[in-house]
Amino acid sequence: MPDVAGPFAAWRVVQVHDQQVFQARLLPGLSLQDAAVRPWVEQWPGRVYSQPGPDGLEVTLARRIRPRPRERWWLHLLLLALTLLTATVAGATLVEGDPLRIRDANLGAIAIPVPTRLTPLSVAPGLWFSLPLLVILGAHELGHYALARRHGMDVSPPYFIPAPWMVSLIGTFGAFIRLRSPLLNRAVLLDVGAAGPIASFLLSIPAVLLGLAWSATVTDVPAWVGGARTAVLVDGQTQLMGESVAFILLRSLSPVADAPFVVLHPLAFAGWLGFFFTALNLFPVSQLDGGHVVFALSRRAHRVVGVLTVALLLALSFGWKGWLVWAVLVMAIGRGRLGHPPVFDPAFRLGPARRAAAWACIVIFFLTLVPVPFPV
């Protein structure tokens, strides 16, 4: 470590898991660009964070002191391939003509729909759904991954979760990454937490716009659909769908803007799901992405907003029971607590750009939230 006696009024060095962290306060009047400071900072083989303090510039430097573990890339690629397969099969059920020849297999009193024709030609139409969906989900997780690596953290590549079509309508339960390093400060927390939902939101927009252009319109709307204006075909059956503010705005710009009822193309459904999963992750509670964002903005607000969010989920569950399931999963993620784990340096403040990104995530949450995703 370089000599710290010169430009620093006070300092300390601590080890936090796999990181060595050097915190210091520069002598009054000095900045990172001063000749006495710049060579020292340039020798540091890690990240540099700084913020003005009442007694001088406060500097935090961090570097890895342990090598990252070897990743099991074969496992990540295998899960991705399996998820592409299961999502493609699921996508093939969203097109007209029954390409998979779905038939019921009777197990006692239970009838399970089973595809009886699984050939490359019959499954291929499902790629219109699976490829954009996995791109959106992958971009979400890779956004987290890229920013975590940028901050020198030990983080796993995305784990995709395949699911049989009979279990999951879309052939997957999503994806996730594992953070194996501590969060140094609220700036790091915000960067990692916000990158994913911003990426998935932006990629969902072209999927929705292009998919709506290829969607089918219905002029003679049956009375049983109620006030719904959007649906998707699943194994030849019409599944009604709710709409988020973002989806409504994009539909108003599409060729089907004036249609009373729209049956979504699989590509549009993938974009709809991109918005939906973005909103799921941006609920501002516990350790969801939205919880990270709110905690980065204000630790005190996170406690209050977390309680209000659970109350909102319980209220929304009267319109769709899936919100109750999500509330239970949120509690499981937080191990029964709504709070957020502390960061190493909670006093580090967010700059204007990061605060703008945090508020952008909050706006995205309200734009993508669908109160009743699947009306009965």
TORTI-792952 format. One line per 10 residues: number of its first residue (from 1); for each residue z, x, y of C-alpha. Coordinates in nm, 3 decimals, padded with zeros to 5 digits. Each point is the difference from the previous one (the first is absolute). Last residue first. Layout:
! TORTI-792952
NUM> Z:X:Y | ...
! end
This chain:
! TORTI-792952
376> -01.473:-06.092:-01.430 | -00.058:00.221:00.301 | -00.042:00.370:-00.086 | 00.086:00.236:00.286 | 00.241:-00.234:00.181 | 00.145:00.189:00.299 | -00.294:00.246:00.007 | 00.104:00.313:00.192 | -00.290:00.222:00.106 | 00.010:-00.032:00.380
366> 00.380:-00.017:00.012 | 00.031:00.323:-00.197 | -00.281:00.167:00.197 | 00.196:-00.064:00.322 | 00.306:00.169:-00.150 | -00.216:00.291:-00.114 | -00.144:00.037:00.352 | 00.357:00.007:00.131 | 00.070:00.303:-00.217 | -00.325:00.170:00.100
356> 00.086:-00.050:00.369 | 00.344:00.149:-00.061 | -00.171:00.297:-00.166 | -00.228:00.056:00.298 | 00.284:-00.038:00.253 | 00.224:00.259:-00.169 | 00.261:-00.091:-00.258 | 00.349:00.143:00.036 | 00.185:00.241:-00.228 | 00.360:-00.119:-00.015
346> -00.031:-00.114:-00.362 | -00.032:00.360:-00.123 | 00.029:00.004:-00.381 | -00.127:-00.354:-00.046 | 00.235:-00.274:-00.115 | -00.081:-00.238:-00.285 | -00.096:-00.347:00.127 | 00.216:-00.307:-00.025 | -00.078:-00.324:-00.183 | 00.210:00.088:-00.301
336> -00.019:-00.124:-00.359 | -00.162:00.313:-00.136 | -00.239:00.012:00.299 | -00.302:-00.036:-00.228 | 00.185:-00.271:-00.195 | 00.074:-00.194:00.320 | -00.367:00.018:00.092 | -00.092:-00.116:-00.351 | 00.226:-00.305:00.035 | -00.155:-00.087:00.337
326> -00.346:00.045:-00.152 | 00.082:-00.246:-00.277 | 00.120:-00.251:00.260 | -00.323:00.053:00.193 | -00.194:-00.086:-00.317 | 00.147:-00.349:00.009 | -00.246:-00.108:00.268 | 00.075:-00.264:00.268 | 00.377:-00.020:-00.058 | -00.010:00.376:-00.055
316> -00.081:00.047:00.370 | 00.361:-00.086:00.090 | 00.137:00.251:-00.251 | -00.237:00.266:00.128 | 00.102:-00.072:00.360 | 00.371:00.028:-00.087 | -00.076:00.335:-00.167 | -00.178:00.109:00.316 | 00.284:-00.112:00.226 | 00.246:00.214:-00.197
306> -00.231:00.301:00.025 | -00.063:-00.059:00.372 | 00.371:00.027:00.073 | 00.054:00.323:-00.192 | -00.328:00.156:00.117 | 00.079:-00.076:00.365 | 00.295:00.239:-00.010 | -00.205:00.284:-00.147 | -00.267:-00.045:00.266 | -00.368:00.097:00.013
296> 00.000:00.218:-00.312 | 00.206:-00.266:-00.178 | -00.261:-00.260:00.100 | -00.287:00.206:-00.140 | 00.176:00.097:-00.322 | 00.094:-00.362:-00.063 | -00.360:-00.102:00.057 | -00.108:00.251:-00.262 | 00.250:-00.151:-00.242 | 00.330:00.183:-00.038
286> 00.237:-00.280:00.104 | -00.159:-00.261:00.228 | -00.276:-00.034:00.253 | -00.260:-00.179:-00.215 | -00.289:00.243:00.043 | -00.063:00.060:-00.369 | -00.074:-00.363:-00.076 | -00.210:-00.027:00.317 | -00.226:00.286:-00.111 | -00.019:-00.152:-00.348
276> -00.133:-00.326:00.148 | -00.246:00.167:00.236 | -00.147:00.201:-00.287 | 00.007:-00.313:-00.216 | -00.225:-00.176:00.250 | -00.227:00.306:-00.005 | -00.025:-00.019:-00.380 | -00.066:-00.374:00.031 | -00.283:00.073:00.243 | -00.154:00.238:-00.255
266> 00.042:-00.259:-00.277 | -00.203:-00.250:00.210 | 00.226:-00.269:00.139 | -00.059:-00.372:-00.037 | -00.008:-00.133:00.357 | 00.082:-00.346:00.134 | -00.077:-00.176:00.330 | -00.268:00.259:00.087 | -00.021:00.078:00.372 | 00.095:00.369:-00.021
256> -00.196:00.058:-00.321 | -00.238:00.254:00.160 | 00.302:00.210:00.105 | 00.178:00.047:00.333 | 00.231:-00.301:-00.043 | 00.068:00.125:-00.353 | 00.132:00.324:00.146 | 00.247:-00.184:00.224 | 00.117:-00.225:-00.284 | 00.050:00.303:-00.228
246> 00.204:00.182:00.265 | 00.215:-00.308:00.062 | 00.067:-00.025:-00.372 | -00.163:-00.259:-00.222 | 00.127:-00.201:-00.294 | -00.180:-00.025:-00.329 | -00.108:-00.277:-00.237 | -00.088:00.102:-00.353 | -00.311:-00.179:-00.127 | -00.053:00.030:-00.375
236> -00.306:00.166:-00.153 | 00.201:00.285:-00.149 | 00.155:00.059:00.341 | -00.214:-00.117:00.292 | 00.144:00.082:00.341 | 00.100:-00.240:00.274 | 00.000:-00.043:00.375 | 00.025:-00.294:00.240 | 00.327:-00.155:-00.114 | 00.113:-00.313:00.186
226> 00.013:-00.222:-00.307 | -00.206:00.142:-00.287 | 00.036:-00.330:-00.186 | -00.233:-00.183:00.239 | -00.311:00.172:-00.130 | -00.209:00.193:00.255 | -00.368:-00.094:00.012 | -00.122:00.287:00.219 | 00.092:00.290:-00.226 | -00.086:00.354:00.105
216> -00.057:00.297:-00.229 | 00.107:00.352:00.093 | -00.245:00.284:00.063 | 00.061:00.032:00.376 | 00.371:-00.050:-00.073 | -00.005:00.309:-00.223 | -00.149:00.215:00.274 | 00.265:-00.103:00.253 | 00.289:00.004:-00.247 | -00.085:00.343:-00.144
206> -00.066:00.135:00.352 | 00.353:-00.104:00.111 | 00.188:00.103:-00.316 | -00.061:00.370:00.073 | 00.188:-00.019:00.332 | 00.297:-00.185:-00.149 | 00.026:00.235:-00.299 | 00.006:00.309:00.226 | 00.250:-00.146:00.248 | 00.222:-00.113:-00.288
196> 00.011:00.349:-00.153 | 00.037:00.216:00.310 | 00.298:-00.191:00.140 | 00.268:00.112:-00.245 | -00.095:00.367:-00.016 | -00.034:00.044:00.376 | 00.305:-00.215:00.079 | 00.228:00.184:-00.241 | -00.123:00.338:00.126 | 00.074:-00.104:00.358
186> 00.336:-00.143:-00.106 | 00.120:00.335:-00.129 | -00.004:00.228:-00.304 | -00.074:-00.249:-00.274 | 00.125:00.155:-00.321 | -00.248:00.126:-00.259 | -00.107:-00.157:-00.330 | -00.202:-00.289:00.141 | -00.162:-00.187:-00.288 | -00.325:-00.191:00.053
176> -00.093:-00.360:-00.075 | -00.280:-00.221:-00.124 | -00.083:-00.367:-00.044 | 00.100:-00.238:-00.279 | -00.352:-00.005:-00.137 | -00.261:-00.222:-00.167 | -00.044:-00.242:00.291 | 00.133:-00.318:-00.164 | 00.274:00.201:-00.169 | 00.136:-00.075:-00.346
166> -00.310:-00.145:-00.170 | -00.216:00.251:00.190 | 00.189:00.287:-00.162 | 00.191:00.221:00.246 | -00.065:00.352:00.124 | 00.250:00.174:00.230 | -00.143:00.278:00.215 | 00.226:00.301:00.062 | -00.100:00.172:00.321 | 00.039:00.379:00.033
156> 00.362:00.121:00.002 | 00.185:00.123:00.305 | 00.187:00.321:00.083 | 00.008:00.002:00.378 | -00.160:00.254:00.231 | -00.049:-00.238:00.293 | -00.375:-00.007:-00.058 | 00.073:-00.067:-00.366 | 00.191:-00.315:00.096 | -00.278:-00.100:00.237
146> -00.264:00.035:-00.272 | 00.202:-00.179:-00.268 | 00.090:-00.302:00.215 | -00.364:-00.043:00.101 | -00.096:00.068:-00.362 | 00.209:-00.300:-00.101 | -00.175:-00.238:00.236 | -00.339:00.159:-00.060 | 00.045:-00.055:-00.375 | 00.082:-00.368:00.047
136> -00.306:-00.050:00.221 | -00.230:00.207:-00.223 | 00.145:-00.174:-00.305 | -00.085:-00.341:00.147 | -00.346:00.110:00.113 | -00.085:00.125:-00.351 | 00.160:-00.285:-00.195 | -00.164:-00.297:00.170 | -00.370:00.077:00.014 | 00.064:00.196:-00.319
126> 00.067:-00.330:-00.177 | -00.373:-00.064:-00.020 | -00.018:00.289:-00.255 | 00.219:-00.164:-00.265 | -00.276:-00.197:-00.171 | -00.247:00.288:00.008 | 00.252:00.260:-00.121 | 00.096:-00.231:-00.287 | 00.319:-00.198:-00.050 | -00.100:-00.338:-00.141
116> 00.282:-00.209:-00.146 | 00.228:00.008:00.306 | 00.336:-00.161:-00.087 | 00.172:-00.299:00.161 | 00.338:-00.055:-00.170 | 00.083:-00.346:-00.135 | 00.366:-00.047:-00.098 | 00.118:-00.269:-00.242 | -00.046:00.226:-00.301 | -00.196:00.297:00.120
106> -00.335:-00.152:00.091 | -00.258:00.239:00.138 | -00.184:-00.167:00.285 | -00.350:00.121:00.080 | -00.137:00.210:00.287 | -00.367:00.081:-00.050 | 00.019:00.326:00.200 | -00.301:-00.084:00.220 | 00.139:-00.350:00.079 | -00.291:-00.105:00.224
96> 00.162:00.030:00.341 | 00.192:00.308:00.106 | 00.377:00.050:00.025 | 00.053:00.060:-00.373 | -00.198:00.325:00.028 | 00.255:00.123:00.253 | 00.276:-00.015:-00.260 | -00.209:00.214:-00.235 | -00.061:00.238:00.289 | 00.371:00.008:00.083
86> 00.087:00.084:-00.362 | -00.258:00.278:-00.021 | 00.072:00.150:00.343 | 00.370:-00.013:-00.085 | -00.062:00.187:-00.325 | -00.202:00.267:00.183 | 00.265:00.038:00.272 | 00.277:00.020:-00.260 | -00.193:00.271:-00.184 | -00.067:00.192:00.321
76> 00.368:-00.004:00.094 | 00.103:00.104:-00.351 | -00.254:00.285:-00.019 | 00.119:00.120:00.339 | 00.344:00.074:-00.139 | 00.114:00.177:00.316 | 00.150:00.346:-00.012 | 00.328:00.012:00.184 | -00.006:00.106:00.365 | 00.131:00.349:00.063
66> 00.347:00.031:00.151 | 00.091:00.128:00.346 | -00.212:-00.242:00.199 | 00.013:00.038:00.375 | 00.163:-00.179:00.292 | 00.034:00.072:00.369 | 00.193:-00.217:00.242 | 00.006:00.081:00.371 | 00.202:-00.156:00.282 | -00.120:00.097:00.350
56> 00.287:00.051:00.241 | 00.343:-00.136:00.092 | -00.077:-00.372:00.035 | -00.260:00.012:-00.278 | -00.381:00.010:-00.004 | -00.160:-00.041:-00.344 | -00.141:00.240:-00.256 | -00.132:00.000:-00.355 | -00.152:00.303:-00.174 | -00.131:-00.001:-00.356
46> -00.012:00.298:-00.233 | -00.057:00.375:-00.030 | 00.186:00.100:00.319 | -00.163:00.311:00.145 | -00.178:-00.199:00.273 | 00.334:-00.142:00.113 | 00.146:00.344:00.062 | -00.313:00.125:00.175 | 00.007:-00.306:00.233 | 00.366:00.019:00.101
36> 00.042:00.303:00.228 | -00.354:-00.034:00.136 | 00.064:-00.360:00.102 | -00.222:-00.263:-00.160 | 00.274:-00.163:-00.208 | 00.193:-00.068:00.320 | 00.280:00.181:00.188 | 00.177:-00.132:00.310 | 00.346:-00.017:-00.156 | 00.034:00.217:-00.312
26> -00.157:-00.164:-00.299 | 00.201:-00.225:-00.226 | -00.022:00.057:-00.374 | -00.046:-00.163:-00.337 | -00.132:00.197:-00.298 | -00.064:-00.202:-00.315 | -00.068:00.151:-00.341 | -00.152:-00.266:-00.221 | 00.015:-00.065:-00.375 | 00.326:-00.200:00.011
16> 00.118:00.037:00.359 | 00.099:00.360:00.069 | 00.162:00.069:00.334 | -00.049:00.249:00.285 | 00.180:-00.043:00.332 | -00.079:00.080:00.361 | 00.139:00.033:00.351 | -00.118:00.148:00.332 | -00.326:00.124:-00.149 | -00.262:00.231:00.158
6> 00.139:00.339:-00.107 | 00.250:-00.009:-00.284 | -00.227:-00.167:-00.249 | -00.148:00.310:-00.164 | -00.276:-00.103:-00.236 | 00.082:-00.135:-00.351
! end
